Amino acid sequence: MASNIESMNMKIKVLIVDDSALIRSVMREIIGSQPDMEVVGVAPDPIIARELIKQTNPDVLTLDVEMPRMDGLDFLEKLMRLRPMPVVMVSSLTERGSEITLRALELGAIDFVTKPKISIQSGMQEYADMIADKIRAASKARVRARAPRQAEAAAGGSEVLPQIRNPLTSSEKLIIIGASTGGTEAIKEFLIRMPSDCPGILITQHMPEGFTRSFAQRLNNLCKISVVESAGNERVLPGHAYIAPGHSHLKLVRSGANYMTQLDQGPPVNRHRPSVDVLFQSAAVCAGKNAVGVILTGMGKDGAQGMLEMRTAGAYNFAQDEASSVVFGMPREAIAVGAAHEVLPLLSMPARVLAWLAEHGSRALRV
């Protein structure tokens, strides 16, 4: 009996907040069917949710992005300032939904899922597995209290690093980035520090179709460099970053003397499309010692094997450290297999990457 009680106490306690009774029912069924989770409450709006948080002390909150009585973002902002906890947003697959979701991630939400398509029963098991994975990751995530928005604004933006001033470095070297849970903010912190003459950057962030374009547009508005959702067959240019679209793997290929992007709608790798391993493996083949690999926060092991192949091919690799990662899964796996040369806090990484490039750019070789 005691062991059963102990087992129950080990379950991840989840509070569901959604104004749709149908979605609440679906989410309750999905989460309640997981052996390591229990639903401790459901709320139709943030006002009721606030009281249930006090009563149930949940480990993870699932939160609809568009809520009655109190806007979901206002509720999230207050929550992350006054009672920080892991939040997984439940977002509609619309342009407005993606914009709100990206703002929610900025405010401190750990991750998001799209609303389930109730009419498509055949895909519900895969959807249920995805929700369960994200809740498990969120339950282990590092959550930090957020400063009020006015304090964030007063602190000012992040300083752009000095230009490399070495044309050979910018044209020959490439920065290849992979991330998952917590990665949208980590990628933002990396890219906003990049000077306009930085090497071309290719990025795979685990994110569903419909969100990667909004993500790229948001970054493009914030950064000195140009940031786009990759359309495939683009020449990789200095001062540009190309983000894998949510429907395809992103690969690096060669066309004569030029690096090019290529999209591939092959099957998921490590349960992901786009996959970090696919991008890293293509960089190992096409760029070799001219590539710099960067693996950031994320759950799972996607990217570890590809980064090891990059190192074997001569690339120099960086992994985010545990203290600054929202979820340390992907960097930890890359470190464990010996793929990373250096392990650094997120905010130290952009300057160190550029310093390494400036030091080694004059010896860049075509492969």
N, C-alpha and C positions, 0 to 999 in steps of 0.2 A: 504493500500500500504506500509506504513512504517513498519507494522508488518511483511509483506512478505520479505522486504529487510532485516530486522533484523534477520528473520529466515534463509535467505540465508547466512548471515554473520556468523551464528552459525555453519554452516556446516564444517566438517573436510575437509580441502583442501589437496588433494593427488596428488603427481607427480609420474608418472609411468616411470621407466627407464628399458628398455629391448631391446635387439637387434633384437628380433623376432617380426615381424609385427603382426603375428597371436596371440602371447601371449599378446602384447600390446592391441590388439583389445578385447581379452577375458577379460583382467583385466579392461579395460575401461568400458566394458559393466557391469561387476560385480559391480565395485565400483560406477559407475554412477547410478546404479539402487537402491542404498541404499538411504533412505530418508535423512540421516544425513551426507552424504558425497558428494563431488563434485571433479571431475578430473580437475585439473587446468592446466595440461600439460602432454605430453608424449614425451619421448626422446629415440632415438635409441642407444645412447652411453653417457658416462659420460661427454664428452666435451660439448655436447649440453645441458645436464642436468645441468651443472654448470651455464650456462646462464639462463636457465629457473628457477632455484632456486632464482636467483637475481630478476627475473621479477615477479614471482608468490608468493614467500614467503610461500611455502607449510607447512602444519602442519606435514605431514608424507610423507616419500619417500619410494616407493617400488623399490627395486634394484636387478637386475639380478646378480648372483654371477660371471658369466663368460661373460665379455663384451669386445667388440672391442675398439681399439684406446687407451683405458686406462684400465688396469686391475681393476676389481671391488673392490678388496681389497685395492689397492693403492688409489682409489677414496674414499672409505669409510674411510680409515685412515686419509686422508687429510681433509675430510668433518668433522669428529668428532673432529679434532684438531682445525680447523679454523671456522667452522660454525656448531656446534653440533645441531643435530635435530633427531627426531625419525625415524629410518630406519627399514623396514621389508624386509628381504632378500627373494628372490624368487629362490629356489634351485632345481637343477636336482637331481633325486633320484639315484645317483651313489655314489660309494665310494669316488671319487674325489670331487663330489658335497658336500658330507657330511663333508669332511675335510675342504673345503673352507668355508662352512657355519659355522662350529665351530670356525674357525679363525675369521670370521666376527663378531660373538657374542663376542669374546674376544676383538675385536676392538671397540665395543660399539653398534652394531646393537641390537635392542630391541628383535626381534623375527624373525622367518622365516616361509615360507610356501613352500611346494613342488610345482613344476610346474604342472599346471592342465593337466589332461589326456583328451585331446580334444575329443578323440573317445568315451569316456564313458559319454554320456549325462545324464544318469540316476543319476549319482552321483554329477552333477554340482551344484545342489541347496545346498547340504551339503558342498561342497567345497566353494561355494560363502559365505555361512554363516560363515565358518571358517576364510576366508580372512577378512570379515567384522569385526568379533570379534577381530582379531589380530590388525587390523588398529585402531579400537576404543581404545583398550588397549594401543597401541603405542602412540596414541594422548595424553594420560594422563600420560605417563611414565616420570620418572625422567631421564633426559639426562645430562650427565656430559662430559665436554671437556676432550679429551684424551691427555696425554703427548706424545711427539714424541717417536718412538720405542726405540731410543738410550737412552732416559731418563728413560724409563721403565726398560731397561736392566741394567742401572747404579744403579737403586734403589735396585736391587737384589730381590731374591725370598722371600717368606714368611717363617718365622721361624717356624719350627716344635716344637710343645709343648713338655714338658718333659713327659717321660713315666709315666704311672700310678703306676707301681711296686706293683700291687695288683692282683695276679692271679685270685682271686675270682671275682673281679670286671669285669675283661676282659671276663671271661667265663660265667658269669651269666647275666650281664646286656647287653642290646641291645640299639642301637641308631636308631631311625626310622625317616626318613626324607621325606618330601613332598615339591614339588616346581613346578612352571610353568613359566610364562613369567619372564625372567631375571634369571631364576634358574640355567642355566648351569654355569654361572660365580659365582653365590652365592654358589653352591655346590662345585665348585672348591676351592673357598676361605676357605670353611669349611674343606674339606678333606685334603688339602695340609698341614694343621696344625696338623692333627691327627698323634700321635706317633704309632709306629709299634705294640704296645701292646694294642691299644684301643679296646673297645668292638666291636663285629660284627655290621655292619651298613647295613640297608636295605633302598633303595631309590626308590621313584617314582617321576620321572620328566616327565611332559607332553612333549612327543616327538614322532614323527612318526617312524614307523618301518624303519630300514635301517640307522638310525642316532644314535640309542642308543649304538650300538656296537662301532662305531667310538668314541662316547662320552666316553665310558668306557675305551677304549684303550688310549685315550688322557690323561685321569685322571690317569690311571695306570702308565703312563710314568712320570707323575709329582709328584706323591705322594709316601710317605714312605710305605703306606699300599697297599695291593693288591686290585685293582678295576676291576670288571668284569661285563659284561652283564649277568644277571642271566639266567641259562639254566633250572632252576627248579630242585628239588630234591637234592639240595646241602646242606650239613651241614653248618650251619652258624658259622664261625670261627672268633676268635679275630683277629684283624689286617686285616680284609677283608671287602670290601663293595660290595654289590650286587645291581645292577641297573635293574629296571624293563625293559624288552624289549618292544619296541614300539608296539608289537602286542598283549600283554597279561597283565592282572592284575598280580601284584606280591603279594603273601600272605606269611605270617609267619605261619608255622604249627609245631606241636611237633611230634617227633618219639622217644618214650621212654624218655630218659634224654636229648635228643638233640633237638635244634631248627633246622628247615629245611626250605628251600624255596619251594614254590609251584607256578606254573604258571596256570592262569585261563583265558580262552578265552571267558568267558561269555560276555553278552552285556555291552556296555559302561555305566558307572555310572557318573552322572553329566556331561554327554556328552563326557566322557573321558575313554579311555582304552589305557594305564593303568590309574587307578584312585587312587588318594591319599587316599580317604575314604576307599577303599577296603583294602589297606595296613594297614592303621591305625586301622581299625576295627578288622583285624586279629591279630594285635599286642595286642589289648585290650583283646581279648579272650585267646591268647596263652602265652603272657608274663606278662600281668598285671603290677604289681609294679616293675618288672624288666626292663621295657621299659622306655626309655627317648624319648619323641616326639619332633621333630623340624619341624616347618612349616616356609618356606621361601617365598620370593617374588613370586607373581603369580596373574593372574586375576581370578575372579570368587570366588566360595565358596567351591570348592572341598577340602576336608580334615578337614573342621570345625567340622562336626558332628562326624567323626571318631576320631578326637583328643579329643573331649568331652567324647567319650566312653572310650578312653585311660585314661583320667583323672579319670573318675568314677571307672575304674578298678584298680586305684592306681598308674598309670604312672605319671612321672613328665615332664611337657611340656614347651617348649620355642617357642616364636614367634619372627620373625624379626620385627624390628620397622619400622615406616613409612619412616623416613628420609633416611635409607639405602636401602629400597626396590625400585626396579625399578617400580613395580606395587604393591600397598599395599592391593589388593583385598583379597587374601587368608589369610594372617596373620590377617587382620582386621576382617574378618568373624569369625576366630577362637577365637580372643580376645572377640568379641561381644557376643559369646555364652558362654563365661566363661571357655574356654578349656585350656587357657595358664596360667601357673603359673608366668612366667617371660617374659618380652618384652625387647629385647636387640638389639643394633646395630649388624650388621652381623659380623664385625671383632672382637667383644667382645664375641661372642657366643661360639666358640670352646673352649676357655679357661674356660668359666663359666660352660659349659657342663661337661668338664673333672673334674673341681673342684667339682661339685656336685656328680659326679660318685665316685671320690676318697673319698669323705666324707661319702657317703651312701653305698659304695660297700661292706663293711664288714658286712652290715646287709641284704645283698641280700638273697632272699629266692626263692626256687623253687616253681613253682605254678602248 
